[in-house]
Amino acid sequence: MTSYREALKQANHLLKNPIDRQEAHYLLVELAKQDFVDLYLSMDEEASEDFLLRFKQGVHRLIKQEPLAHILGYTYFYGYRIKCDPRALIPRRETEELAGEVLATIDTFFKPSDDLVLADIGTGSGALAITFGKELAGLEVIATDISKDALALARENSEANHVKLRTFCGSLLEPLIKNRIKLDILVCNPPYIPTKEEVAASVKNYEPHIALYGGEDGMQYYHELFDKANQVLKDRAFMAFEIGEGQKLPLLQEIAAKLPDMRALIKKDMQGVDRMLFVFKGNMEPGADYQIIPENP
């Protein structure tokens, strides 16, 4: 007889890293949910052979540093279940924070009666686009990606979550420019890891590199987005980006040079890291706290 508790104990013996042990616990919980087992009441009950086999296989995949989201085949983003596989980057918690900040900014920057168009550039799994579609009724949501495979995954996720997306395949803003689409809101979590920066094996070996690396300094895609932003933005609009550590100042300098009529606002994530960049075109509500762009940083 092997109980759920004993199965977890055996997994912890194999997994020395605390994070891996935490993921094994989460794996146990999720597999139990699939079997409609309440682990809170059943930890000392005998687990089925089928369950033990699936759990053991998952633990061995964790040992090989395969991401938990790939083992399960899904993760949760903003409360919505998102299918995950090697076609696209696994949604991160920091990006959930970006979603929340975008939703809050929409509430303050626009009127409830406004008919809004939002584009998620480089949508990947579609997690951001789906969140906005679920949270804001009446919002027109566009999702673009250069990868046909990623865009197919985004469509699968939008159908599973009952969200209508307009999807376009192409590089960054090119599909929008080609189709003469104008936006109220542009959201993008571009690849921003510098090419030579080391990343965890679970990321390097299992996630698409095209969704990770942003050139030598990690800012290749921001340059192109800023160059062409005015071709897709309405007269009153805002852009929201996830950014990497150390990129705040050079990005603010670039906005000052390329988009002098716009104002930038930096927001920190829950770890206190400068993680989100908001760029506003047109006036914000009175009292809005803009990031001051230094003239001579």
C-alpha atoms as a printed R data frame, in Angstrom:
    type eleno elety resid chain resno       x      y       z
1   ATOM     1    CA   MET     A     1   0.000  0.000   0.000
2   ATOM     2    CA   THR     A     2   1.293  3.423  -0.962
3   ATOM     3    CA   SER     A     3  -0.589  6.423   0.318
4   ATOM     4    CA   TYR     A     4  -0.560  9.865  -1.249
5   ATOM     5    CA   ARG     A     5   1.600 11.047   1.632
6   ATOM     6    CA   GLU     A     6   4.096  8.232   1.106
7   ATOM     7    CA   ALA     A     7   4.236  8.935  -2.641
8   ATOM     8    CA   LEU     A     8   5.103 12.557  -1.924
9   ATOM     9    CA   LYS     A     9   7.710 11.496   0.634
10  ATOM    10    CA   GLN     A    10   9.368  9.245  -1.958
11  ATOM    11    CA   ALA     A    11   9.373 12.105  -4.458
12  ATOM    12    CA   ASN     A    12  10.987 14.463  -1.941
13  ATOM    13    CA   HIS     A    13  13.721 11.896  -1.385
14  ATOM    14    CA   LEU     A    14  14.548 12.029  -5.097
15  ATOM    15    CA   LEU     A    15  14.211 15.807  -5.431
16  ATOM    16    CA   LYS     A    16  16.810 17.739  -3.423
17  ATOM    17    CA   ASN     A    17  15.922 21.238  -4.630
18  ATOM    18    CA   PRO     A    18  13.185 22.911  -2.505
19  ATOM    19    CA   ILE     A    19  11.575 24.378  -5.631
20  ATOM    20    CA   ASP     A    20  11.440 20.944  -7.273
21  ATOM    21    CA   ARG     A    21   9.853 19.541  -4.116
22  ATOM    22    CA   GLN     A    22   7.282 22.318  -4.183
23  ATOM    23    CA   GLU     A    23   6.467 21.486  -7.793
24  ATOM    24    CA   ALA     A    24   6.137 17.781  -6.914
25  ATOM    25    CA   HIS     A    25   3.591 18.757  -4.260
26  ATOM    26    CA   TYR     A    26   1.697 20.837  -6.810
27  ATOM    27    CA   LEU     A    27   1.852 17.948  -9.274
28  ATOM    28    CA   LEU     A    28   0.374 15.646  -6.639
29  ATOM    29    CA   VAL     A    29  -2.460 18.110  -5.984
30  ATOM    30    CA   GLU     A    30  -3.270 18.617  -9.669
31  ATOM    31    CA   LEU     A    31  -3.264 14.885 -10.477
32  ATOM    32    CA   ALA     A    32  -5.528 14.281  -7.489
33  ATOM    33    CA   LYS     A    33  -7.915 16.972  -8.740
34  ATOM    34    CA   GLN     A    34  -8.057 15.187 -12.092
35  ATOM    35    CA   ASP     A    35  -9.134 12.049 -10.217
36  ATOM    36    CA   PHE     A    36 -11.626 14.036  -8.077
37  ATOM    37    CA   VAL     A    37  -9.660 13.205  -4.915
38  ATOM    38    CA   ASP     A    38  -9.708 15.633  -1.982
39  ATOM    39    CA   LEU     A    39  -6.125 15.404  -0.753
40  ATOM    40    CA   TYR     A    40  -6.948 17.303   2.428
41  ATOM    41    CA   LEU     A    41  -9.015 14.318   3.523
42  ATOM    42    CA   SER     A    42  -7.129 11.582   1.699
43  ATOM    43    CA   MET     A    43  -3.366 12.025   2.220
44  ATOM    44    CA   ASP     A    44  -3.128  8.792   4.226
45  ATOM    45    CA   GLU     A    45  -5.412  6.773   1.962
46  ATOM    46    CA   GLU     A    46  -4.092  4.321  -0.609
47  ATOM    47    CA   ALA     A    47  -3.450  5.844  -4.030
48  ATOM    48    CA   SER     A    48  -4.459  3.960  -7.156
49  ATOM    49    CA   GLU     A    49  -1.808  2.263  -9.278
50  ATOM    50    CA   ASP     A    50  -2.702  4.494 -12.202
51  ATOM    51    CA   PHE     A    51  -2.248  7.611 -10.060
52  ATOM    52    CA   LEU     A    52   1.102  6.400  -8.696
53  ATOM    53    CA   LEU     A    53   2.360  5.656 -12.205
54  ATOM    54    CA   ARG     A    54   1.401  9.107 -13.502
55  ATOM    55    CA   PHE     A    55   2.913 10.803 -10.447
56  ATOM    56    CA   LYS     A    56   6.145  8.789 -10.709
57  ATOM    57    CA   GLN     A    57   6.474  9.627 -14.405
58  ATOM    58    CA   GLY     A    58   5.917 13.308 -13.633
59  ATOM    59    CA   VAL     A    59   8.548 13.293 -10.888
60  ATOM    60    CA   HIS     A    60  11.119 11.769 -13.228
61  ATOM    61    CA   ARG     A    61  10.348 14.504 -15.750
62  ATOM    62    CA   LEU     A    62  10.910 17.072 -12.977
63  ATOM    63    CA   ILE     A    63  14.290 15.459 -12.285
64  ATOM    64    CA   LYS     A    64  15.158 16.148 -15.929
65  ATOM    65    CA   GLN     A    65  14.155 19.781 -15.253
66  ATOM    66    CA   GLU     A    66  11.163 19.706 -17.563
67  ATOM    67    CA   PRO     A    67   8.732 22.507 -16.661
68  ATOM    68    CA   LEU     A    68   5.747 21.490 -14.552
69  ATOM    69    CA   ALA     A    69   3.382 23.242 -16.975
70  ATOM    70    CA   HIS     A    70   4.576 20.915 -19.752
71  ATOM    71    CA   ILE     A    71   4.210 17.849 -17.525
72  ATOM    72    CA   LEU     A    72   0.638 18.770 -16.632
73  ATOM    73    CA   GLY     A    73  -0.071 20.244 -20.054
74  ATOM    74    CA   TYR     A    74  -1.468 23.452 -18.573
75  ATOM    75    CA   THR     A    75  -1.011 26.239 -16.070
76  ATOM    76    CA   TYR     A    76  -3.317 28.862 -14.589
77  ATOM    77    CA   PHE     A    77  -3.019 32.514 -15.553
78  ATOM    78    CA   TYR     A    78  -5.197 35.126 -13.860
79  ATOM    79    CA   GLY     A    79  -7.470 32.265 -12.837
80  ATOM    80    CA   TYR     A    80  -7.880 30.907 -16.376
81  ATOM    81    CA   ARG     A    81  -6.561 27.528 -17.456
82  ATOM    82    CA   ILE     A    82  -4.018 27.895 -20.257
83  ATOM    83    CA   LYS     A    83  -2.774 24.945 -22.284
84  ATOM    84    CA   CYS     A    84   1.037 24.819 -22.360
85  ATOM    85    CA   ASP     A    85   3.439 23.001 -24.645
86  ATOM    86    CA   PRO     A    86   6.743 23.748 -26.437
87  ATOM    87    CA   ARG     A    87   5.012 25.903 -29.061
88  ATOM    88    CA   ALA     A    88   5.047 28.966 -26.789
89  ATOM    89    CA   LEU     A    89   6.529 30.439 -23.640
90  ATOM    90    CA   ILE     A    90   4.919 29.367 -20.369
91  ATOM    91    CA   PRO     A    91   3.028 32.350 -18.853
92  ATOM    92    CA   ARG     A    92   4.832 33.817 -15.835
93  ATOM    93    CA   ARG     A    93   3.541 35.324 -12.597
94  ATOM    94    CA   GLU     A    94   5.161 38.673 -13.433
95  ATOM    95    CA   THR     A    95   3.040 38.803 -16.556
96  ATOM    96    CA   GLU     A    96  -0.070 38.260 -14.434
97  ATOM    97    CA   GLU     A    97   0.892 41.459 -12.633
98  ATOM    98    CA   LEU     A    98   1.137 43.229 -15.987
99  ATOM    99    CA   ALA     A    99  -2.380 42.026 -16.834
100 ATOM   100    CA   GLY     A   100  -3.731 43.416 -13.573
101 ATOM   101    CA   GLU     A   101  -2.036 46.784 -14.080
102 ATOM   102    CA   VAL     A   102  -3.356 47.044 -17.646
103 ATOM   103    CA   LEU     A   103  -6.905 46.335 -16.478
104 ATOM   104    CA   ALA     A   104  -6.613 48.984 -13.748
105 ATOM   105    CA   THR     A   105  -5.196 51.516 -16.218
106 ATOM   106    CA   ILE     A   106  -8.024 50.914 -18.686
107 ATOM   107    CA   ASP     A   107 -10.457 51.821 -15.901
108 ATOM   108    CA   THR     A   108  -8.757 55.168 -15.283
109 ATOM   109    CA   PHE     A   109  -7.704 56.103 -18.819
110 ATOM   110    CA   PHE     A   110 -10.961 55.399 -20.677
111 ATOM   111    CA   LYS     A   111 -14.665 55.852 -20.104
112 ATOM   112    CA   PRO     A   112 -16.871 52.774 -19.566
113 ATOM   113    CA   SER     A   113 -18.774 53.662 -22.729
114 ATOM   114    CA   ASP     A   114 -15.685 53.693 -24.964
115 ATOM   115    CA   ASP     A   115 -15.450 51.021 -27.660
116 ATOM   116    CA   LEU     A   116 -11.888 49.843 -27.242
117 ATOM   117    CA   VAL     A   117  -9.487 47.847 -29.396
118 ATOM   118    CA   LEU     A   118  -6.588 46.071 -27.689
119 ATOM   119    CA   ALA     A   119  -3.758 44.138 -29.305
120 ATOM   120    CA   ASP     A   120  -1.515 41.632 -27.573
121 ATOM   121    CA   ILE     A   121   1.686 41.655 -29.632
122 ATOM   122    CA   GLY     A   122   3.631 38.383 -29.561
123 ATOM   123    CA   THR     A   123   0.744 36.630 -27.857
124 ATOM   124    CA   GLY     A   124   2.385 33.203 -27.460
125 ATOM   125    CA   SER     A   125  -0.057 30.990 -25.572
126 ATOM   126    CA   GLY     A   126  -2.639 33.778 -25.696
127 ATOM   127    CA   ALA     A   127  -2.733 34.136 -21.903
128 ATOM   128    CA   LEU     A   128  -2.760 37.944 -21.853
129 ATOM   129    CA   ALA     A   129  -5.228 38.326 -24.720
130 ATOM   130    CA   ILE     A   130  -7.583 35.777 -23.167
131 ATOM   131    CA   THR     A   131  -7.431 37.501 -19.780
132 ATOM   132    CA   PHE     A   132  -8.421 40.849 -21.277
133 ATOM   133    CA   GLY     A   133 -11.202 39.236 -23.307
134 ATOM   134    CA   LYS     A   134 -12.591 37.495 -20.224
135 ATOM   135    CA   GLU     A   135 -12.297 40.459 -17.885
136 ATOM   136    CA   LEU     A   136 -13.654 43.199 -20.164
137 ATOM   137    CA   ALA     A   137 -16.903 42.518 -21.959
138 ATOM   138    CA   GLY     A   138 -17.155 44.327 -25.268
139 ATOM   139    CA   LEU     A   139 -13.417 44.766 -25.701
140 ATOM   140    CA   GLU     A   140 -12.147 43.877 -29.176
141 ATOM   141    CA   VAL     A   141  -9.028 41.778 -28.668
142 ATOM   142    CA   ILE     A   142  -6.399 41.171 -31.341
143 ATOM   143    CA   ALA     A   143  -3.546 38.716 -30.923
144 ATOM   144    CA   THR     A   144  -0.471 38.610 -33.144
145 ATOM   145    CA   ASP     A   145   2.588 36.376 -33.263
146 ATOM   146    CA   ILE     A   146   5.370 35.649 -35.728
147 ATOM   147    CA   SER     A   147   5.055 31.931 -34.958
148 ATOM   148    CA   LYS     A   148   2.218 30.057 -36.658
149 ATOM   149    CA   ASP     A   149   2.544 27.301 -34.063
150 ATOM   150    CA   ALA     A   150   2.226 29.732 -31.161
151 ATOM   151    CA   LEU     A   151  -0.766 31.386 -32.804
152 ATOM   152    CA   ALA     A   152  -2.434 27.972 -33.206
153 ATOM   153    CA   LEU     A   153  -1.944 27.374 -29.472
154 ATOM   154    CA   ALA     A   154  -3.434 30.783 -28.691
155 ATOM   155    CA   ARG     A   155  -6.504 29.901 -30.764
156 ATOM   156    CA   GLU     A   156  -6.861 26.586 -28.922
157 ATOM   157    CA   ASN     A   157  -6.719 28.411 -25.619
158 ATOM   158    CA   SER     A   158  -9.173 31.090 -26.710
159 ATOM   159    CA   GLU     A   159 -11.678 28.429 -27.782
160 ATOM   160    CA   ALA     A   160 -11.255 26.523 -24.518
161 ATOM   161    CA   ASN     A   161 -11.841 29.717 -22.540
162 ATOM   162    CA   HIS     A   162 -14.698 30.929 -24.786
163 ATOM   163    CA   VAL     A   163 -12.959 34.141 -25.834
164 ATOM   164    CA   LYS     A   164 -13.163 35.637 -29.306
165 ATOM   165    CA   LEU     A   165  -9.788 36.733 -30.661
166 ATOM   166    CA   ARG     A   166  -8.802 38.212 -34.010
167 ATOM   167    CA   THR     A   167  -5.459 36.653 -34.821
168 ATOM   168    CA   PHE     A   168  -2.765 37.728 -37.262
169 ATOM   169    CA   CYS     A   169   0.528 36.038 -38.046
170 ATOM   170    CA   GLY     A   170   3.473 38.361 -38.547
171 ATOM   171    CA   SER     A   171   6.326 40.246 -36.925
172 ATOM   172    CA   LEU     A   172   5.335 42.659 -34.161
173 ATOM   173    CA   LEU     A   173   3.212 45.515 -35.583
174 ATOM   174    CA   GLU     A   174   3.464 44.578 -39.261
175 ATOM   175    CA   PRO     A   175   0.080 42.750 -39.462
176 ATOM   176    CA   LEU     A   176  -1.660 45.738 -37.864
177 ATOM   177    CA   ILE     A   177   0.005 48.233 -40.192
178 ATOM   178    CA   LYS     A   178  -0.801 46.080 -43.214
179 ATOM   179    CA   ASN     A   179  -4.475 45.861 -42.209
180 ATOM   180    CA   ARG     A   180  -4.670 49.540 -41.154
181 ATOM   181    CA   ILE     A   181  -5.767 48.647 -37.639
182 ATOM   182    CA   LYS     A   182  -5.716 51.383 -35.006
183 ATOM   183    CA   LEU     A   183  -5.424 50.616 -31.301
184 ATOM   184    CA   ASP     A   184  -6.518 52.115 -28.022
185 ATOM   185    CA   ILE     A   185  -4.291 49.719 -26.082
186 ATOM   186    CA   LEU     A   186  -1.103 47.964 -27.153
187 ATOM   187    CA   VAL     A   187   0.217 45.293 -24.803
188 ATOM   188    CA   CYS     A   188   3.444 43.402 -25.355
189 ATOM   189    CA   ASN     A   189   5.637 41.068 -23.354
190 ATOM   190    CA   PRO     A   190   8.483 40.814 -25.867
191 ATOM   191    CA   PRO     A   191  11.557 38.605 -25.625
192 ATOM   192    CA   TYR     A   192  13.886 40.718 -23.468
193 ATOM   193    CA   ILE     A   193  16.667 38.415 -22.254
194 ATOM   194    CA   PRO     A   194  20.107 39.452 -23.593
195 ATOM   195    CA   THR     A   195  21.499 36.813 -25.954
196 ATOM   196    CA   LYS     A   196  24.489 35.917 -23.779
197 ATOM   197    CA   GLU     A   197  22.597 35.794 -20.469
198 ATOM   198    CA   GLU     A   198  22.386 32.391 -18.822
199 ATOM   199    CA   VAL     A   199  18.914 31.005 -18.144
200 ATOM   200    CA   ALA     A   200  17.730 27.978 -16.202
201 ATOM   201    CA   ALA     A   201  17.995 24.634 -17.987
202 ATOM   202    CA   SER     A   202  14.242 24.139 -17.647
203 ATOM   203    CA   VAL     A   203  13.794 27.294 -19.734
204 ATOM   204    CA   LYS     A   204  16.691 26.882 -22.167
205 ATOM   205    CA   ASN     A   205  15.953 23.238 -23.000
206 ATOM   206    CA   TYR     A   206  12.158 23.276 -23.153
207 ATOM   207    CA   GLU     A   207  10.900 26.728 -24.198
208 ATOM   208    CA   PRO     A   208  11.167 28.391 -27.645
209 ATOM   209    CA   HIS     A   209  14.254 30.604 -27.871
210 ATOM   210    CA   ILE     A   210  12.458 32.994 -30.214
211 ATOM   211    CA   ALA     A   211  10.251 33.932 -27.249
212 ATOM   212    CA   LEU     A   212  13.185 34.437 -24.870
213 ATOM   213    CA   TYR     A   213  16.042 36.393 -26.393
214 ATOM   214    CA   GLY     A   214  15.880 40.029 -27.429
215 ATOM   215    CA   GLY     A   215  19.254 40.596 -29.021
216 ATOM   216    CA   GLU     A   216  22.586 41.557 -27.475
217 ATOM   217    CA   ASP     A   217  21.102 43.973 -24.932
218 ATOM   218    CA   GLY     A   218  17.639 42.365 -24.768
219 ATOM   219    CA   MET     A   219  15.956 45.457 -26.218
220 ATOM   220    CA   GLN     A   220  15.846 44.664 -29.930
221 ATOM   221    CA   TYR     A   221  12.052 44.387 -30.087
222 ATOM   222    CA   TYR     A   222  11.346 47.525 -28.054
223 ATOM   223    CA   HIS     A   223  13.339 49.520 -30.640
224 ATOM   224    CA   GLU     A   224  11.089 48.371 -33.485
225 ATOM   225    CA   LEU     A   225   7.905 48.807 -31.463
226 ATOM   226    CA   PHE     A   226   8.777 52.392 -30.536
227 ATOM   227    CA   ASP     A   227   9.777 53.164 -34.140
228 ATOM   228    CA   LYS     A   228   6.371 52.140 -35.487
229 ATOM   229    CA   ALA     A   229   4.026 52.775 -32.543
230 ATOM   230    CA   ASN     A   230   2.455 55.915 -33.982
231 ATOM   231    CA   GLN     A   231   1.394 53.988 -37.086
232 ATOM   232    CA   VAL     A   232  -1.010 51.858 -35.030
233 ATOM   233    CA   LEU     A   233  -2.014 54.022 -32.053
234 ATOM   234    CA   LYS     A   234  -5.097 56.228 -31.967
235 ATOM   235    CA   ASP     A   235  -4.780 59.855 -30.844
236 ATOM   236    CA   ARG     A   236  -5.472 58.808 -27.250
237 ATOM   237    CA   ALA     A   237  -4.012 55.453 -26.363
238 ATOM   238    CA   PHE     A   238  -1.499 53.678 -24.168
239 ATOM   239    CA   MET     A   239   1.083 50.933 -24.460
240 ATOM   240    CA   ALA     A   240   2.123 48.480 -21.749
241 ATOM   241    CA   PHE     A   241   5.252 46.335 -21.744
242 ATOM   242    CA   GLU     A   242   6.992 43.871 -19.478
243 ATOM   243    CA   ILE     A   243  10.678 44.762 -19.166
244 ATOM   244    CA   GLY     A   244  13.830 43.155 -17.797
245 ATOM   245    CA   GLU     A   245  16.076 44.229 -14.958
246 ATOM   246    CA   GLY     A   246  18.382 47.102 -15.859
247 ATOM   247    CA   GLN     A   247  16.321 48.154 -18.895
248 ATOM   248    CA   LYS     A   248  14.348 50.976 -17.254
249 ATOM   249    CA   LEU     A   249  16.717 53.883 -17.941
250 ATOM   250    CA   PRO     A   250  17.678 53.074 -21.551
251 ATOM   251    CA   LEU     A   251  14.027 52.490 -22.439
252 ATOM   252    CA   LEU     A   252  12.985 55.812 -20.891
253 ATOM   253    CA   GLN     A   253  15.761 57.540 -22.808
254 ATOM   254    CA   GLU     A   254  14.592 55.969 -26.050
255 ATOM   255    CA   ILE     A   255  10.985 57.040 -25.459
256 ATOM   256    CA   ALA     A   256  12.153 60.603 -24.792
257 ATOM   257    CA   ALA     A   257  14.037 60.578 -28.099
258 ATOM   258    CA   LYS     A   258  11.582 58.734 -30.339
259 ATOM   259    CA   LEU     A   259   8.203 59.525 -28.756
260 ATOM   260    CA   PRO     A   260   8.674 62.997 -27.222
261 ATOM   261    CA   ASP     A   261   4.937 63.713 -27.105
262 ATOM   262    CA   MET     A   262   4.262 60.646 -24.969
263 ATOM   263    CA   ARG     A   263   4.741 60.111 -21.251
264 ATOM   264    CA   ALA     A   264   6.174 57.040 -19.569
265 ATOM   265    CA   LEU     A   265   5.371 55.415 -16.273
266 ATOM   266    CA   ILE     A   266   7.389 52.617 -14.646
267 ATOM   267    CA   LYS     A   267   5.702 50.176 -12.276
268 ATOM   268    CA   LYS     A   268   7.420 47.694  -9.981
269 ATOM   269    CA   ASP     A   269   6.419 44.066  -9.575
270 ATOM   270    CA   MET     A   270   5.683 42.432  -6.217
271 ATOM   271    CA   GLN     A   271   9.404 41.759  -5.754
272 ATOM   272    CA   GLY     A   272  10.187 45.466  -6.015
273 ATOM   273    CA   VAL     A   273  11.750 45.124  -9.476
274 ATOM   274    CA   ASP     A   274  11.077 47.690 -12.227
275 ATOM   275    CA   ARG     A   275   9.021 45.302 -14.360
276 ATOM   276    CA   MET     A   276   6.352 47.228 -16.270
277 ATOM   277    CA   LEU     A   277   6.580 50.155 -18.661
278 ATOM   278    CA   PHE     A   278   3.459 52.141 -19.559
279 ATOM   279    CA   VAL     A   279   3.569 54.747 -22.325
280 ATOM   280    CA   PHE     A   280   0.665 57.182 -22.721
281 ATOM   281    CA   LYS     A   281  -0.390 59.079 -25.810
282 ATOM   282    CA   GLY     A   282  -2.826 61.876 -25.057
283 ATOM   283    CA   ASN     A   283  -3.813 63.145 -21.651
284 ATOM   284    CA   MET     A   284  -4.265 60.947 -18.607
285 ATOM   285    CA   GLU     A   285  -6.775 61.654 -15.871
286 ATOM   286    CA   PRO     A   286  -5.890 64.583 -13.580
287 ATOM   287    CA   GLY     A   287  -3.344 63.671 -10.929
288 ATOM   288    CA   ALA     A   288  -1.782 60.822 -12.853
289 ATOM   289    CA   ASP     A   289   1.748 60.064 -11.667
290 ATOM   290    CA   TYR     A   290   4.029 60.020 -14.701
291 ATOM   291    CA   GLN     A   291   7.583 58.790 -14.523
292 ATOM   292    CA   ILE     A   292   9.839 61.798 -15.058
293 ATOM   293    CA   ILE     A   293  12.129 61.158 -18.012
294 ATOM   294    CA   PRO     A   294  15.479 62.799 -17.154
295 ATOM   295    CA   GLU     A   295  16.811 65.208 -19.774
296 ATOM   296    CA   ASN     A   296  20.423 64.332 -19.006
297 ATOM   297    CA   PRO     A   297  20.460 61.009 -17.169
